[in-house]
Amino acid sequence: MKTLFAVVALVLTFALPVFAQTDPSNEPDPKLTEVWENEPRLVTPGRENKPPSDAIILFDGKSLSEWANKDGGEAKWKIGGGALTVVQGAGDITTKRAFGQL
């Protein structure tokens, strides 16, 4: 039992300095271990009913250029007064871009 205690004490004596805090002046430069190139773009908020600078405008009140029917053809809905209106028999529409899909 005394031998086991002596071995544990000896191991702890040499292992503790390994876990001790190091001198901050010896720390490596953070630029060597961190990503600095992929900083996010600056986004400016929209003002007075304008979208933020990174917004994707799907409908501007005038055009269906970002929309297609469910088969990929031209969207046949009607635009009037800045709004889209379903045309009977025209079918579903979807955005031409995929969002959040894998």
DRENMARVEX-213426 format. One record per atom (N, C-alpha, C): residue number from 1; atom name; z, y, x. Coordinates in steps of 0.02 Angstrom, whole numbers, always signed. Atoms other than C-alpha are relative to their C-alpha. Layout:
<atoms>
ATOM   i at     pz     py     px
ATOM NUM CA      Z      Y      X
...
</atoms>
This chain:
<atoms>
ATOM   i at     pz     py     px
ATOM   1  N     +0    -60    +41
ATOM   1 CA     +0     +0     +0
ATOM   1  C     +0    +63    +44
ATOM   2  N     -2    -57    -45
ATOM   2 CA    +42   +117   +143
ATOM   2  C    -68    +11    +33
ATOM   3  N    +65     -6    -32
ATOM   3 CA   -126    +79   +221
ATOM   3  C    -49    +34    -48
ATOM   4  N    +44    -31    +50
ATOM   4 CA   -217   +125    +60
ATOM   4  C    +15    +74     -6
ATOM   5  N    -19    -70     +3
ATOM   5 CA   -120   +287    +49
ATOM   5  C    -25    +38    +62
ATOM   6  N    +22    -32    -61
ATOM   6 CA   -163   +327   +230
ATOM   6  C    -75    +11     -1
ATOM   7  N    +72     -5     +3
ATOM   7 CA   -348   +294   +200
ATOM   7  C    -20    +56    -48
ATOM   8  N    +15    -52    +49
ATOM   8 CA   -351   +405    +44
ATOM   8  C    +16    +68    +29
ATOM   9  N    -19    -64    -30
ATOM   9 CA   -259   +544   +136
ATOM   9  C    -51    +20    +54
ATOM  10  N    +48    -14    -52
ATOM  10 CA   -381   +532   +281
ATOM  10  C    -68    +22    -29
ATOM  11  N    +63    -18    +33
ATOM  11 CA   -534   +538   +166
ATOM  11  C     +5    +69    -30
ATOM  12  N     -9    -66    +30
ATOM  12 CA   -465   +688    +72
ATOM  12  C     +3    +55    +53
ATOM  13  N     -6    -49    -53
ATOM  13 CA   -427   +778   +234
ATOM  13  C    -69    +22    +24
ATOM  14  N    +67    -17    -24
ATOM  14 CA   -609   +770   +288
ATOM  14  C    -48    +20    -56
ATOM  15  N    +45    -15    +56
ATOM  15 CA   -687   +785   +115
ATOM  15  C    +13    +69    -30
ATOM  16  N    -16    -64    +31
ATOM  16 CA   -598   +943    +55
ATOM  16  C    -40    +58    +28
ATOM  17  N    +40    -56    -24
ATOM  17 CA   -689  +1063   +172
ATOM  17  C    -72     -1    -28
ATOM  18  N    +67     +5    +28
ATOM  18 CA   -853   +999   +100
ATOM  18  C     -4    +35    -68
ATOM  19  N     -1    -29    +67
ATOM  19 CA   -802  +1058    -74
ATOM  19  C    +27    +72     -1
ATOM  20  N    -25    -68     -3
ATOM  20 CA   -728  +1223    -16
ATOM  20  C    -57    +50    -10
ATOM  21  N    +51    -52     +9
ATOM  21 CA   -818  +1384    -58
ATOM  21  C    -30    +20    +67
ATOM  22  N    +33    -21    -61
ATOM  22 CA   -946  +1440    +67
ATOM  22  C     -1    +76     +4
ATOM  23  N     +4    -72    -11
ATOM  23 CA   -962  +1613   +139
ATOM  23  C    -64    +26    -33
ATOM  24  N    +60    -25    +34
ATOM  24 CA  -1082  +1714    +25
ATOM  24  C    -53    +27    +47
ATOM  25  N    +50    -27    -47
ATOM  25 CA  -1166  +1790   +177
ATOM  25  C    -45    -56    +27
ATOM  26  N    +40    +57    -23
ATOM  26 CA  -1229  +1615   +220
ATOM  26  C    -44    -29    -55
ATOM  27  N    +40    +26    +55
ATOM  27 CA  -1310  +1589    +49
ATOM  27  C    -74    +15    +12
ATOM  28  N    +72    -13     -9
ATOM  28 CA  -1500  +1571    +47
ATOM  28  C    -23    +57    -45
ATOM  29  N    +30    -53    +39
ATOM  29 CA  -1607  +1712    -19
ATOM  29  C    -21    -27    -68
ATOM  30  N    +18    +26    +66
ATOM  30 CA  -1624  +1689   -210
ATOM  30  C    -75     -3    -12
ATOM  31  N    +73     +1     +9
ATOM  31 CA  -1810  +1728   -197
ATOM  31  C    -31    -65    +25
ATOM  32  N    +26    +63    -25
ATOM  32 CA  -1831  +1563   -105
ATOM  32  C     +8    -56    -50
ATOM  33  N    -14    +54    +47
ATOM  33 CA  -1764  +1460   -250
ATOM  33  C    -12    +18    -73
ATOM  34  N    +10    -22    +69
ATOM  34 CA  -1806  +1562   -406
ATOM  34  C    -72    +22    -10
ATOM  35  N    +68    -21    +17
ATOM  35 CA  -1968  +1602   -495
ATOM  35  C     +1    +75    -14
ATOM  36  N     +1    -72     +8
ATOM  36 CA  -2007  +1787   -479
ATOM  36  C    -67    +25    -27
ATOM  37  N    +67    -22    +20
ATOM  37 CA  -2192  +1792   -526
ATOM  37  C    -10     +0    -76
ATOM  38  N    +12     +8    +72
ATOM  38 CA  -2181  +1741   -709
ATOM  38  C    +47    +42    -42
ATOM  39  N    -41    -45    +41
ATOM  39 CA  -2091  +1891   -777
ATOM  39  C    -35    +14    -66
ATOM  40  N    +32    -11    +65
ATOM  40 CA  -2121  +1919   -963
ATOM  40  C    -32    +69     -4
ATOM  41  N    +33    -65    +11
ATOM  41 CA  -2239  +2057  -1018
ATOM  41  C    +47    +47    -38
ATOM  42  N    -37    -50    +37
ATOM  42 CA  -2164  +2217  -1082
ATOM  42  C    -29     +6    -69
ATOM  43  N    +22     -6    +70
ATOM  43 CA  -2174  +2223  -1272
ATOM  43  C    +28    +64    -28
ATOM  44  N    -23    -61    +31
ATOM  44 CA  -2168  +2390  -1356
ATOM  44  C     +3    -11    -76
ATOM  45  N     -6    +10    +72
ATOM  45 CA  -2106  +2391  -1536
ATOM  45  C    -50    +43    -38
ATOM  46  N    +45    -38    +43
ATOM  46 CA  -2220  +2447  -1675
ATOM  46  C    +37    +59    -31
ATOM  47  N    -29    -59    +32
ATOM  47 CA  -2189  +2618  -1748
ATOM  47  C    -42    +20    -60
ATOM  48  N    +33    -24    +61
ATOM  48 CA  -2230  +2687  -1920
ATOM  48  C    -51    -49    -27
ATOM  49  N    +41    +53    +30
ATOM  49 CA  -2299  +2526  -1996
ATOM  49  C    -53    -27    +47
ATOM  50  N    +45    +29    -49
ATOM  50 CA  -2388  +2474  -1835
ATOM  50  C    +33    -62    +29
ATOM  51  N    -29    +62    -28
ATOM  51 CA  -2366  +2300  -1759
ATOM  51  C    +22    +11    +72
ATOM  52  N    -19     -3    -71
ATOM  52 CA  -2281  +2270  -1590
ATOM  52  C    -61    -14    +44
ATOM  53  N    +58     +5    -46
ATOM  53 CA  -2394  +2269  -1437
ATOM  53  C    -24    -71    +12
ATOM  54  N    +21    +69    -12
ATOM  54 CA  -2396  +2079  -1424
ATOM  54  C    -19    -37    -64
ATOM  55  N    +16    +32    +64
ATOM  55 CA  -2436  +2046  -1608
ATOM  55  C    -72    -26     -2
ATOM  56  N    +67    +26    +13
ATOM  56 CA  -2584  +1939  -1657
ATOM  56  C    -16    +19    -72
ATOM  57  N    +17    -24    +67
ATOM  57 CA  -2665  +2025  -1806
ATOM  57  C    -45    -51    -34
ATOM  58  N    +39    +50    +36
ATOM  58 CA  -2724  +1892  -1927
ATOM  58  C    -38    +31    -59
ATOM  59  N    +35    -33    +54
ATOM  59 CA  -2771  +2009  -2068
ATOM  59  C    +12    +75     +5
ATOM  60  N     -5    -72     -7
ATOM  60 CA  -2808  +2193  -2049
ATOM  60  C    -15    +37    -65
ATOM  61  N    +15    -31    +64
ATOM  61 CA  -2846  +2224  -2233
ATOM  61  C    -75     +9    -12
ATOM  62  N    +72    -11     +6
ATOM  62 CA  -3034  +2228  -2201
ATOM  62  C    -43    -61    +16
ATOM  63  N    +42    +54    -26
ATOM  63 CA  -3092  +2067  -2120
ATOM  63  C    +36    -67     -3
ATOM  64  N    -26    +69     -3
ATOM  64 CA  -3069  +1878  -2128
ATOM  64  C    -20    -34    +65
ATOM  65  N    +25    +26    -63
ATOM  65 CA  -3125  +1857  -1947
ATOM  65  C    +48    -50    +33
ATOM  66  N    -48    +47    -29
ATOM  66 CA  -2965  +1762  -1901
ATOM  66  C    +13    -59    -46
ATOM  67  N    -11    +51    +50
ATOM  67 CA  -2979  +1645  -2051
ATOM  67  C    -62    -43    -10
ATOM  68  N    +55    +46    +15
ATOM  68 CA  -3085  +1494  -2097
ATOM  68  C    +21    -43    -59
ATOM  69  N    -19    +47    +53
ATOM  69 CA  -3094  +1372  -2242
ATOM  69  C    +28    -63    +33
ATOM  70  N    -34    +58    -30
ATOM  70 CA  -3005  +1206  -2218
ATOM  70  C    -47    -45    +39
ATOM  71  N    +49    +40    -38
ATOM  71 CA  -3167  +1126  -2152
ATOM  71  C    -26    +36    +61
ATOM  72  N    +21    -38    -58
ATOM  72 CA  -3190  +1261  -2020
ATOM  72  C    -56    +50    -14
ATOM  73  N    +54    -47    +18
ATOM  73 CA  -3325  +1360  -2113
ATOM  73  C    +28    +68    -17
ATOM  74  N    -19    -68    +17
ATOM  74 CA  -3322  +1539  -2170
ATOM  74  C    +48     +2    -60
ATOM  75  N    -48     -8    +55
ATOM  75 CA  -3174  +1589  -2279
ATOM  75  C    -34    +41    -55
ATOM  76  N    +35    -31    +56
ATOM  76 CA  -3238  +1638  -2452
ATOM  76  C    +45    +41    -46
ATOM  77  N    -45    -39    +42
ATOM  77 CA  -3088  +1733  -2518
ATOM  77  C    -24    +72     -2
ATOM  78  N    +21    -69    +11
ATOM  78 CA  -3109  +1911  -2581
ATOM  78  C    +51    +48    +30
ATOM  79  N    -43    -53    -27
ATOM  79 CA  -3040  +2066  -2495
ATOM  79  C     -9    +61    -44
ATOM  80  N     +2    -61    +40
ATOM  80 CA  -2994  +2215  -2601
ATOM  80  C    +66    +35     +2
ATOM  81  N    -61    -39     -2
ATOM  81 CA  -2868  +2353  -2584
ATOM  81  C    +47    -21    +56
ATOM  82  N    -41    +21    -57
ATOM  82 CA  -2808  +2284  -2417
ATOM  82  C    +35    -66    -11
ATOM  83  N    -32    +64    +15
ATOM  83 CA  -2762  +2116  -2494
ATOM  83  C    -53    -55     -7
ATOM  84  N    +42    +59    +11
ATOM  84 CA  -2836  +1941  -2500
ATOM  84  C    +11    -26    -70
ATOM  85  N     -4    +29    +67
ATOM  85 CA  -2875  +1866  -2669
ATOM  85  C    -37    -66     +1
ATOM  86  N    +31    +66     +3
ATOM  86 CA  -2912  +1683  -2700
ATOM  86  C    -60     +3    -47
ATOM  87  N    +59     +6    +42
ATOM  87 CA  -3086  +1650  -2768
ATOM  87  C     -1    -71    -26
ATOM  88  N     -2    +67    +31
ATOM  88 CA  -3090  +1506  -2890
ATOM  88  C    -55    -44    +30
ATOM  89  N    +46    +48    -29
ATOM  89 CA  -3171  +1354  -2810
ATOM  89  C    -13    +10    +75
ATOM  90  N    +13    -13    -71
ATOM  90 CA  -3170  +1431  -2634
ATOM  90  C    +42    -44    +45
ATOM  91  N    -41    +45    -40
ATOM  91 CA  -3033  +1313  -2575
ATOM  91  C    +51    +36    +43
ATOM  92  N    -53    -26    -44
ATOM  92 CA  -2894  +1334  -2450
ATOM  92  C    -31    +36    +61
ATOM  93  N    +18    -29    -64
ATOM  93 CA  -2904  +1444  -2296
ATOM  93  C    +56    -11    +49
ATOM  94  N    -49    +10    -54
ATOM  94 CA  -2816  +1427  -2130
ATOM  94  C    -19    +47    +57
ATOM  95  N    +16    -42    -58
ATOM  95 CA  -2803  +1530  -1972
ATOM  95  C    -43    -39    +49
ATOM  96  N    +42    +32    -50
ATOM  96 CA  -2930  +1494  -1837
ATOM  96  C    +41    -20    +62
ATOM  97  N    -45    +16    -56
ATOM  97 CA  -2788  +1491  -1710
ATOM  97  C    +54    -48    -23
ATOM  98  N    -55    +46    +15
ATOM  98 CA  -2656  +1355  -1702
ATOM  98  C    +65    +32    +24
ATOM  99  N    -66    -27    -17
ATOM  99 CA  -2474  +1412  -1701
ATOM  99  C    +52    -54     -7
ATOM 100  N    -56    +47     +1
ATOM 100 CA  -2330  +1298  -1655
ATOM 100  C    -20    -72    -13
ATOM 101  N    +21    +69    +10
ATOM 101 CA  -2433  +1140  -1667
ATOM 101  C     -9    -33    +67
ATOM 102  N     +8    +38    -63
ATOM 102 CA  -2433  +1006  -1535
ATOM 102  C    -68    -32     +2
</atoms>
